[in-house]
Amino acid sequence: MMITVGGFGSTVRSNPMADSQTNLAWATLLDIGPPDGRRRLHDRLAHALRTAVRTGRLTLGAAVPPSRALAEDLGCSRWVVTQAYAQLIAEGYLVARVGSATRVSWTPHTAPPRSAAPRTPSRPPIRYDLAPGLPDLRSFPRRRWADAVRTVTGSAVHYDLGLPDPAGHAVLRTTLAQYLQRSRGAEAYAHSVSVCAGITDGLVRTCRALRAEGITDLALEDPGWGRLRDAATSAGLRVHPVPVDHDGLRVEDLERTPARAVVVGAAHQFPAGTVLSPARRARLVRWARAVDGFVIEDDYDAEFRYDHHPVAVLQGMDPSRVFLLGSVSKTLSPALGLGWLVAPAAMTRALRAANTVAAAPPVLDQLALATFIDRGWYDAHLRAARRRFRSRRDLLVHTLAIHMPHSRVAGTAAGLHLLLHLPDATDTRAAVQAATAAGLRLADLDDYRTEPSPQRALVLGYGNISDTEIPPAVALLGEVLRTAAPRPWPDAGR
């Protein structure tokens, strides 16, 4: 017979014999076996408890249930339980003290491991993080976000706590539409906005809708973010890479593909860091109209532009042909899992129909973001972040010039990363591996290309590294590159 005892789980305590009742082992599954006429109930119970201790299901210091409570669960006399406990106390598995619960006093120090699976070697700790993709997590506005969560938790009406609208809560959709109109120059309305878990989620939803409308081929920028390719193929679309140059996506190359949809980072391409030129913006919109297709604009970090005013979204040029994707992953934190999708009016119904099982983020988180934006806290956070990232970018560029004067830096006008171009024969893959072994995280530009290129470059992110860490991080990078360069790397200062 299998029974589950009580309703609390157990944890290991630093003082396992303490009198506290917080370490109760009352949710343990015990197999006392069927009545067999050979072993009495108290022997079967003792065997079940002994097995639970030996296998680690009852851990050192865990309190077993009081004899009266366990007897009620078993439907037996209290004597049965006290006899079983007495036997295990005599064997050293349990210990009983006056005024305290009976607790487990044995641990399988010499027992074989519970799993025979080989242990994965631990990676060296990362001291410096120069990988792209993360904002300044140290500066997440904890107090104001907590205030927003507390506010909406206290003010949410009862129907806000029911099943969420798959398109997102109306309050956040309205707030996002207003924010995108004033800050990004978008043509957005509450009915055209869908709340999603981020840009990848938004792209999957968009690709499903395109597939349902008969569009089977999608173009992606090359180099580009690999997860966008995965999202498109998971929705059943064929993917066609299109190269990027200093003016952004090469629209003339796009026109030679069978694609009727394209994903483009118009305001700040990842990872090249280029901005789609005005001429190419106009040509891209003309292409979408000519092929009866769509542009999917990845507006992932356009809020961070340092040397000029932010570039308005492409979506504003033709809202009937452009989807707009955005999120707070680069502005607040990817842990929030909050993003948005603005769809052309003619595609809104198809978008909802193709994503009937799509789940919106938790409603209270949505309402917290709406409050965070409405109270001006989001704009204030972005202003402070822009100042901080501009200063950090300048420090990184200056330090790179000192330690690697023969390298070339590009893509510095916006975003949270830059490109470090290196001599063509530099083994960047070996450099990344050596840097990881030394505790420095960074990325090879080839990791974002469809095919390797003789032009060698590293993608260096500066969002999730402190200012004080930049000089030693760049010094370590210089040491790594001296071993990966095709000729002796110049020492700093030469």
C-alpha positions in Angstrom: 0.0 0.0 0.0 1.3 3.5 -1.0 0.4 6.4 1.2 1.4 10.1 1.3 2.0 11.3 4.8 1.0 14.8 5.8 1.4 18.1 3.9 4.9 19.7 4.4 8.2 19.0 2.6 11.6 18.6 4.2 14.8 20.5 3.8 18.3 20.0 5.3 19.0 22.4 8.2 22.4 23.5 9.4 21.3 22.4 12.9 19.3 19.3 12.2 18.5 18.6 15.9 17.0 22.1 16.5 13.6 22.3 18.0 12.1 24.2 15.2 9.1 22.6 13.5 9.9 24.1 10.1 11.7 20.9 8.7 8.7 18.6 8.7 8.9 15.4 6.6 5.1 15.1 6.2 4.8 14.9 2.5 6.8 11.7 2.0 5.4 8.8 -0.1 5.7 5.6 2.0 5.3 2.1 0.5 4.3 -0.1 3.4 3.4 -2.9 1.1 0.2 -5.1 1.1 -0.7 -7.3 4.1 1.1 -10.6 3.6 0.5 -12.4 6.8 4.3 -12.7 7.5 5.2 -9.2 8.6 3.2 -7.2 11.0 2.2 -3.6 10.2 4.7 -2.0 12.5 7.6 -4.0 10.8 6.4 -2.9 7.4 6.1 0.7 8.5 9.6 0.6 9.9 10.9 -0.9 6.6 9.2 1.8 4.6 10.7 4.6 6.8 14.1 3.0 6.8 14.0 2.9 2.9 13.0 6.5 2.7 15.9 7.5 4.9 18.4 5.4 3.0 17.3 6.7 -0.4 17.5 10.3 0.8 13.7 11.0 0.5 13.9 11.7 4.3 16.9 13.9 4.8 19.1 14.5 7.8 17.3 16.6 10.3 13.8 16.0 8.8 11.1 15.7 11.4 8.8 12.7 11.0 5.1 13.1 11.8 3.9 12.7 15.4 2.8 9.2 16.1 -0.8 10.2 16.6 -1.0 12.0 13.2 0.7 9.1 11.3 -1.6 6.6 13.0 -4.6 8.6 11.7 -3.2 8.6 8.2 -2.5 4.9 8.3 -5.8 4.0 10.0 -4.1 2.0 12.7 -3.4 2.2 16.4 -0.8 4.6 17.7 1.1 1.6 19.1 2.0 0.5 15.6 3.7 3.9 14.9 5.5 4.1 18.3 6.9 0.6 17.8 8.2 1.4 14.3 9.8 4.6 15.6 11.3 2.8 18.6 12.9 0.2 16.2 14.4 3.0 14.0 15.7 4.9 17.0 17.4 1.7 18.2 19.0 1.3 14.8 20.2 4.9 14.7 18.0 6.1 11.9 15.9 8.4 14.1 16.5 10.4 17.3 13.9 11.5 19.8 14.4 14.2 22.4 12.0 15.4 25.1 10.0 18.5 23.9 11.2 18.1 20.3 10.0 16.2 17.2 11.5 12.9 16.3 14.0 13.5 13.5 16.2 11.7 11.0 19.7 11.2 12.4 21.3 9.2 9.7 22.7 10.2 6.3 24.0 7.9 3.5 27.6 9.2 3.6 29.0 6.0 2.2 26.0 5.1 -0.1 26.6 5.1 -3.9 25.3 8.1 -5.8 21.6 8.0 -6.6 22.4 8.7 -10.3 25.0 7.0 -12.3 25.0 9.8 -14.9 28.5 11.3 -15.4 29.0 14.7 -14.0 29.5 17.5 -16.5 32.8 19.3 -15.9 32.1 22.8 -14.4 32.9 25.8 -16.6 35.4 28.3 -15.3 33.7 31.2 -13.6 33.1 34.3 -15.7 34.9 37.4 -14.4 34.0 39.8 -17.2 31.0 39.7 -19.4 31.6 41.3 -22.8 29.0 39.2 -24.6 26.1 41.0 -26.4 22.4 40.6 -25.5 22.0 41.8 -22.0 21.2 45.3 -20.5 22.7 46.5 -17.2 21.1 44.1 -14.8 22.7 45.8 -11.9 20.7 48.9 -12.6 17.3 47.2 -12.9 14.8 49.7 -11.2 13.9 47.2 -8.4 12.2 49.7 -6.1 10.0 51.3 -8.7 9.1 48.0 -10.3 8.2 46.6 -6.9 6.0 49.7 -6.4 4.3 49.1 -9.7 3.6 45.4 -8.8 2.4 46.4 -5.4 0.1 49.0 -6.8 -1.6 46.8 -9.4 -1.8 43.9 -6.9 -3.8 46.1 -4.6 -5.9 47.8 -7.3 -6.7 45.0 -9.8 -10.4 44.2 -10.0 -11.6 40.6 -9.6 -12.0 40.0 -13.3 -8.4 41.0 -14.0 -7.5 37.8 -12.1 -9.3 35.5 -14.4 -8.2 33.9 -17.7 -6.0 36.4 -19.6 -6.9 37.7 -23.0 -4.4 36.0 -25.4 -3.9 39.4 -27.1 -2.9 41.0 -23.8 -4.7 43.2 -21.3 -6.5 46.1 -22.8 -4.8 48.6 -20.3 -1.3 47.6 -21.4 -2.2 47.5 -25.1 -3.5 51.1 -24.8 -0.5 52.2 -22.9 1.9 50.6 -25.4 0.1 52.1 -28.4 0.4 55.6 -26.8 4.1 55.0 -25.9 5.0 53.7 -29.4 3.2 56.7 -31.1 5.1 59.3 -29.1 8.5 57.7 -28.7 9.0 55.6 -31.8 6.8 57.4 -34.4 4.7 54.3 -34.9 1.1 54.2 -36.0 -0.2 52.0 -33.2 -3.6 51.5 -31.6 -4.9 49.3 -28.9 -6.6 46.9 -31.3 -3.5 46.5 -33.4 -1.2 45.7 -30.4 -0.7 42.2 -29.1 1.2 41.6 -25.9 3.7 38.7 -26.1 6.6 37.2 -24.2 9.3 38.9 -26.3 10.5 39.4 -29.8 11.0 35.7 -30.5 7.5 34.9 -29.4 6.2 37.8 -31.5 8.0 36.6 -34.5 6.7 33.0 -34.1 3.2 34.4 -34.0 3.7 36.6 -37.0 5.2 33.7 -39.0 2.3 31.4 -38.2 -0.1 34.1 -39.5 2.0 34.6 -42.7 2.0 30.8 -43.2 -1.8 30.7 -42.8 -2.0 33.5 -45.5 0.0 31.5 -48.0 3.4 33.1 -47.4 6.1 30.4 -47.2 9.4 32.2 -47.7 11.0 34.6 -45.3 14.2 36.6 -45.7 16.5 37.3 -42.8 19.5 39.6 -42.4 22.9 38.0 -42.6 24.7 38.2 -40.2 21.8 38.1 -37.8 20.4 36.7 -34.6 20.1 32.9 -34.8 17.0 32.6 -32.7 15.1 34.5 -35.4 15.9 31.8 -37.9 14.8 29.1 -35.4 11.5 31.0 -34.8 10.8 31.2 -38.5 11.6 27.6 -39.3 9.6 26.4 -36.3 6.6 28.1 -37.9 7.1 26.2 -41.2 8.7 29.0 -43.3 11.7 28.6 -45.6 14.5 31.1 -44.7 16.7 33.0 -47.1 19.7 35.0 -45.9 20.2 38.4 -47.3 23.5 40.3 -46.7 23.9 43.5 -44.8 26.4 46.3 -45.6 27.1 49.8 -44.2 23.6 51.0 -45.3 21.8 48.0 -43.8 19.9 45.3 -45.6 20.8 45.0 -49.3 17.3 45.3 -50.8 18.6 44.5 -54.3 19.6 41.1 -53.0 16.3 40.6 -51.3 14.5 41.2 -54.6 16.3 38.2 -56.1 14.8 35.8 -53.5 11.4 34.2 -53.5 10.6 35.7 -50.1 7.4 37.7 -49.6 8.4 38.7 -46.0 11.6 39.9 -44.4 12.8 40.6 -40.9 14.9 43.7 -40.6 16.5 45.7 -37.8 15.9 49.1 -39.4 17.0 51.3 -36.5 19.9 49.2 -35.4 20.9 46.0 -37.1 22.2 43.1 -35.0 25.1 42.4 -34.9 26.5 44.8 -37.6 25.1 47.9 -35.8 24.1 49.6 -39.1 21.1 51.8 -39.6 18.9 51.2 -42.7 19.5 54.2 -44.9 16.5 56.4 -46.0 16.9 55.3 -49.6 16.7 51.6 -48.7 13.8 52.2 -46.3 11.8 53.6 -49.2 12.9 50.8 -51.6 12.0 48.1 -48.9 8.5 49.5 -48.6 8.1 49.5 -52.4 9.3 45.9 -52.5 6.7 44.8 -49.9 3.9 46.4 -52.0 5.2 45.0 -55.2 5.3 41.4 -53.9 2.1 41.8 -51.8 4.3 41.0 -48.8 5.3 42.3 -45.4 8.3 43.7 -43.5 8.7 42.5 -39.9 10.6 45.3 -38.1 12.8 44.1 -35.1 13.0 47.2 -32.9 14.9 45.4 -30.2 17.1 48.2 -28.8 16.4 51.4 -30.7 15.8 53.4 -27.5 19.6 53.5 -27.1 21.0 55.9 -29.6 23.8 58.1 -28.5 25.2 60.4 -31.2 21.9 61.4 -32.9 18.2 61.5 -32.2 16.5 58.1 -32.3 15.5 56.9 -35.7 11.7 56.5 -36.1 10.4 53.1 -36.9 9.9 52.0 -40.4 6.4 50.9 -39.5 5.3 54.5 -39.6 6.0 54.7 -43.3 3.5 52.0 -44.2 1.5 50.4 -41.3 -0.4 48.3 -43.8 2.8 46.4 -44.8 5.0 46.5 -41.7 4.8 44.4 -38.4 6.6 46.0 -35.5 8.2 43.9 -32.8 9.6 45.2 -29.5 10.2 44.2 -25.9 11.7 45.3 -22.6 14.5 42.7 -22.7 17.1 45.2 -23.6 15.7 48.2 -21.7 14.7 46.5 -18.4 15.4 42.8 -18.2 14.7 39.7 -20.3 13.5 38.0 -17.0 10.3 40.0 -17.3 9.2 38.2 -20.5 7.2 41.2 -21.8 7.1 42.3 -25.4 4.7 43.6 -28.0 3.6 43.1 -31.6 1.9 45.7 -33.7 0.2 44.2 -36.7 -1.2 45.7 -39.9 -4.9 46.1 -39.6 -5.6 43.6 -42.4 -3.6 41.0 -40.6 -4.9 41.4 -37.1 -7.7 38.8 -37.5 -5.3 36.3 -39.2 -2.8 36.8 -36.4 -5.3 36.0 -33.7 -6.7 33.0 -35.7 -3.3 31.5 -36.3 -2.3 31.7 -32.6 -5.4 30.4 -30.8 -3.2 28.7 -28.2 -0.8 31.6 -27.7 -0.5 32.6 -24.1 -0.1 36.2 -23.0 2.3 37.0 -20.1 0.9 37.1 -16.6 -1.7 39.8 -16.2 -0.3 41.4 -13.1 3.1 41.8 -14.9 1.3 43.4 -17.8 -0.5 45.8 -15.5 2.8 46.6 -13.7 4.4 47.5 -17.0 1.5 49.7 -17.9 1.8 51.5 -14.5 5.6 51.7 -14.9 5.1 53.5 -18.2 2.1 55.7 -17.2 3.9 57.1 -14.2 6.9 58.2 -16.3 9.3 55.7 -14.6 10.1 54.0 -17.9 11.1 57.2 -19.6 13.2 58.2 -16.6 14.9 54.8 -16.6 15.7 55.1 -20.3 17.2 58.6 -19.9 19.5 57.4 -17.1 20.4 54.3 -19.0 21.3 56.2 -22.2 23.7 58.4 -20.2 25.2 55.4 -18.5 25.6 53.4 -21.7 27.0 56.4 -23.6 29.7 56.9 -21.0 30.4 53.1 -20.9 30.7 52.9 -24.7 33.2 55.8 -24.7 35.3 54.1 -22.0 35.3 50.8 -23.9 36.2 52.5 -27.2 39.0 54.5 -25.5 40.4 51.4 -23.7 40.3 49.3 -26.9 42.3 52.0 -28.7 45.0 51.8 -26.0 45.3 48.0 -25.9 44.5 47.2 -29.5 45.5 50.3 -31.6 45.6 48.3 -34.9 42.0 47.0 -34.6 39.0 48.9 -35.9 35.8 49.5 -34.0 32.4 49.9 -35.7 28.7 50.0 -34.8 29.1 52.4 -31.9 26.3 54.8 -32.6 23.6 52.9 -30.8 22.7 49.8 -28.9 24.6 47.8 -26.3 27.4 46.3 -28.4 30.0 47.1 -30.9 32.2 45.3 -33.5 35.9 44.9 -33.1 37.4 44.2 -36.5 40.7 42.2 -36.4 43.3 41.1 -38.9 41.8 38.7 -41.5 43.8 35.7 -40.4 43.0 36.0 -36.7 41.6 32.8 -35.2 38.6 34.4 -33.5 37.0 31.0 -32.6 40.2 30.1 -30.7 40.2 33.6 -29.2 36.7 33.1 -27.8 37.6 29.7 -26.4 40.7 31.0 -24.8 38.8 34.0 -23.4 36.2 31.8 -21.9 38.8 29.6 -20.2 40.3 32.8 -18.8 36.9 34.0 -17.5 36.0 36.5 -20.2 32.8 36.1 -22.1 32.6 37.5 -25.7 31.2 36.4 -29.1 32.6 35.7 -32.6 30.9 37.5 -35.4 30.9 34.2 -37.4 28.5 32.8 -34.8 25.8 35.1 -36.4 26.7 34.4 -40.1 25.2 31.8 -42.4 28.7 31.1 -43.8 32.1 32.0 -42.3 33.8 35.1 -43.7 37.5 35.9 -44.1 36.7 39.2 -42.4 37.3 38.6 -38.7 35.5 40.4 -35.9 34.3 40.0 -32.3 31.0 41.2 -31.0 31.6 43.0 -27.7 28.6 43.8 -25.5 28.9 46.5 -22.8 25.4 46.3 -21.3 26.1 43.8 -18.5 29.6 44.9 -17.4 30.5 47.6 -14.9 32.7 50.6 -15.8 35.4 49.5 -13.4 35.5 46.0 -15.1 36.2 47.4 -18.6 39.9 48.1 -18.3 40.9 44.7 -16.9 38.5 43.0 -19.3 40.1 44.7 -22.3 43.6 44.0 -21.0 42.7 40.3 -20.7 41.2 40.5 -24.3 44.5 41.9 -25.5 46.4 39.0 -24.0 44.1 36.5 -25.6 44.3 38.1 -29.0 48.1 38.1 -28.9 47.9 34.3 -29.0 45.3 34.2 -31.7 46.7 36.8 -34.1 48.5 35.8 -37.3 51.6 37.8 -36.3 52.8 39.2 -33.0 50.1 41.5 -31.6 51.4 44.9 -30.8 51.9 45.5 -27.1 49.8 48.2 -25.5 51.2 51.7 -26.1 53.4 50.8 -29.1 
